[in-house]
Amino acid sequence: MSTQQSRPRRAVVTGASSGIGAATVRRLRADGWDVVATARRADRLHALAEETGADVVVADVTVEADVARLASHVEDTGGLDALVNNAGGALGLEPVEATDVEQWRRMYDLNVLGTLRVTQALLPQLRSGGGGDVVVVTSTAAYGAYEGGAGYTGVKHAERMLATTLRWEIVGEPIRVIEIAPGAVATEEFSLVRFGGDAERAAAVYAGYEPLVADDIADAIIWTLTRPPHVNVDTLVVRPRAQASNTKTARAGA
Ligand code: NJP
């Protein structure tokens, strides 16, 4: 949201060590924002800092103390205009009958409770600074079912409800709550993580059509952040042209 301030706008981006998060940091920095980039892998964050000039905090969004440390750092180093809750991901594609309970627990902790923890920790700073934006990167998995996807669709539906409910609860305050719901994005790690490092299975997700790339979603995020302050893009669903739904993708030769 544009504000009458002399310093550059400042954002926190979670899940910044790869994919959509890293692309968002690059775009924000290129547009003159100050950025605090956070994730667990220090080496990747430091390389991103070197490349973009972003400030970095190594933190795990599933660890309360890490999130508290992130919030203290942001407060001590001055000002917050946007929080991009992007850290998240999928684990497994097993049918309900065969799925691993622990994977569901980890997905919930990362996608839902991670977003909850970071939002709770940073919302007061957005408020005390006169307002700002909370972006939540969910998924088209937040909008429907697919076989093998119950764990991931379940947590992304819950994350969407967190964003929607927060928007209702703070309406009237100068804080926008924006949900970005990507379809298939060929990031280097999302499907690798989902399939436990199986590169062939991961590559097959994006075969036979042109998927989105991380920068497409970063572009969408920045677009929502740069609308006039009275405009709240509640939800932006962004898919590859070839993907009509979670289960219908036009693939060459299929
Ligand atoms: O994923 P990936 P994407 N604490 O795996 C971090 C959603 N989405 O960019 O901690 C803190 O490249 C991890 O870093 P590290 C998706 O659900 C995607 O594709 O160092 N950070 C990394 O930076 C997610 O919400 C697609 O391992 C933690 C980042 O999270 C968002 O888009 C489709 C962490 C994950 O980067 C970004 O996805 C869709 C923790 N505990 C929705 N655990 C898609 N790619 O197709 C992980 O519908 N991270």
Residues whose N, C-alpha, C, O or C-beta is under 5 A from the ligand:
A	BS01	NJP	G15 A16 S17 S18 G19 I20 G21 A39 R40 R41 A59 D60 V61 T62 N86 A87 G88 G89 V137 T138 S139 T140 A141 P182 G183 A184 V185 T187 E189 F190
